[in-house]
């Protein structure tokens, strides 16, 4: 689906907001793709991000999916607005122990106030890509609250 950003400086705004987000920095997440209605975030496997069996913790997986979906929505929001998640549902499909996770956030339906996005997370190995999680997100456009 093709989307047209409402803000001519959308990419700089998204990149600046991501750089200012302390939690993504704390996790070690990296913004690796930004396009209108689409954002990808990668996360390298570290012991601090795992659960007791050595797999990525669901909190790590869900966090990057939420941010990827939120920033995908923000690419299309007007200047001077911010984004806030109002609801999401995640399905964890496979345990992930690959060296990296890739979260792909995509806008499904753009609305004036609420925007629906999907977030798919993949475990990336040398010769493999495992679909780890899929989710549906509702994002709110916050007028007058710049991200």
C-alpha positions as CSV (number, residue, x, y, z in Angstrom):
1,X,0.0,0.0,0.0
2,X,1.3,3.5,-0.9
3,X,1.1,6.3,1.6
4,X,1.9,10.0,1.4
5,X,3.4,11.6,4.5
6,X,1.7,14.8,5.7
7,X,4.9,16.3,7.1
8,X,7.7,17.1,4.6
9,X,10.3,16.5,7.4
10,X,8.7,13.1,8.4
11,X,11.9,11.1,8.1
12,X,14.1,13.5,10.2
13,X,11.2,13.7,12.8
14,X,11.0,9.8,13.1
15,X,14.8,9.4,13.3
16,X,15.1,12.1,15.9
17,X,12.3,10.7,18.0
18,X,13.8,7.2,17.8
19,X,17.2,8.5,18.8
20,X,15.6,10.2,21.8
21,X,13.8,7.1,23.0
22,X,15.8,5.9,26.0
23,X,14.2,2.5,26.2
24,X,15.1,1.5,22.7
25,X,18.6,2.7,23.3
26,X,18.7,0.7,26.6
27,X,17.7,-2.4,24.7
28,X,20.3,-1.8,21.9
29,X,17.6,-1.6,19.2
30,X,18.5,0.0,15.9
31,X,16.4,1.7,13.4
32,X,17.3,0.1,10.1
33,X,14.5,1.0,7.6
34,X,12.2,4.1,7.4
35,X,9.7,4.7,4.6
36,X,6.2,6.2,4.5
37,X,4.0,3.8,6.5
38,X,6.9,1.3,7.2
39,X,9.6,1.1,9.8
40,X,12.0,-1.8,10.6
41,X,13.9,-2.1,13.9
42,X,16.6,-4.7,14.7
43,X,17.8,-6.1,18.0
44,X,20.9,-8.2,18.7
45,X,20.7,-11.1,21.1
46,X,22.3,-10.4,24.5
47,X,21.9,-12.3,27.7
48,X,20.1,-9.4,29.3
49,X,17.3,-9.7,26.7
50,X,16.6,-13.4,27.2
51,X,14.3,-15.5,29.4
52,X,15.3,-18.5,31.5
53,X,15.8,-20.9,28.5
54,X,18.0,-18.5,26.5
55,X,15.4,-17.4,24.1
56,X,14.6,-13.7,23.4
57,X,12.2,-12.6,26.2
58,X,8.6,-11.9,25.0
59,X,9.1,-8.4,26.4
60,X,12.0,-7.8,24.1
61,X,10.1,-9.1,21.1
62,X,7.0,-7.1,21.9
63,X,8.9,-3.9,22.6
64,X,10.5,-3.7,19.2
65,X,7.2,-4.7,17.4
66,X,5.4,-1.9,19.3
67,X,8.0,0.7,18.4
68,X,8.2,-0.4,14.8
69,X,4.4,-0.1,14.4
70,X,4.3,3.2,16.2
71,X,7.0,4.8,14.1
72,X,5.4,3.4,11.0
73,X,2.3,5.4,12.0
74,X,4.3,8.5,12.9
75,X,5.8,8.6,9.4
76,X,2.3,9.6,8.1
77,X,1.2,11.9,10.9
78,X,1.2,15.7,10.5
79,X,4.0,17.9,11.8
80,X,3.6,18.9,15.4
81,X,2.0,15.6,16.4
82,X,3.2,12.5,18.3
83,X,2.2,8.9,18.6
84,X,0.9,6.8,21.4
85,X,-0.1,3.1,21.5
86,X,-3.6,2.7,22.7
87,X,-4.0,-1.1,22.2
88,X,-2.2,-4.1,20.9
89,X,-2.4,-7.9,20.6
90,X,0.6,-10.0,20.1
91,X,0.8,-13.7,19.0
92,X,4.1,-15.4,19.8
93,X,4.6,-17.9,17.1
94,X,8.1,-19.4,17.7
95,X,10.8,-19.2,20.3
96,X,13.7,-17.0,19.1
97,X,17.4,-17.7,19.7
98,X,18.7,-16.4,16.4
99,X,21.5,-13.7,16.6
100,X,19.1,-10.9,15.7
101,X,15.4,-10.0,15.7
102,X,13.9,-7.8,13.0
103,X,10.6,-6.1,13.7
104,X,8.7,-4.8,10.7
105,X,6.0,-2.2,11.4
106,X,3.5,-1.5,8.7
107,X,0.5,0.8,8.5
108,X,-2.7,-1.1,7.6
109,X,-5.2,1.7,7.8
110,X,-4.4,5.4,8.3
111,X,-7.0,7.3,10.3
112,X,-7.3,10.9,11.5
113,X,-7.0,10.0,15.1
114,X,-6.5,6.2,15.2
115,X,-4.2,4.3,12.9
116,X,-4.1,0.5,12.6
117,X,-0.7,-1.1,12.1
118,X,0.7,-4.6,12.1
119,X,4.0,-5.7,13.5
120,X,5.8,-8.8,12.5
121,X,9.0,-10.0,14.2
122,X,11.5,-12.4,12.6
123,X,14.5,-14.2,14.1
124,X,17.4,-13.8,11.7
125,X,20.2,-16.3,11.5
126,X,22.9,-16.9,9.0
127,X,20.7,-18.9,6.6
128,X,17.3,-18.6,8.3
129,X,14.4,-16.3,8.9
130,X,11.9,-17.5,11.5
131,X,8.6,-15.7,12.0
132,X,8.7,-15.2,15.7
133,X,5.6,-13.0,16.4
134,X,2.8,-11.1,14.8
135,X,0.7,-8.3,16.2
136,X,-2.0,-5.8,15.5
137,X,-1.6,-2.3,17.0
138,X,-3.8,0.7,17.4
139,X,-1.9,4.0,17.4
140,X,-3.2,7.4,18.4
141,X,-2.2,10.6,16.7
142,X,-1.5,13.2,19.4
143,X,-2.0,16.7,18.0
144,X,0.2,19.3,19.6
145,X,2.6,16.8,21.1
146,X,5.7,16.6,19.0
147,X,7.6,13.3,19.3
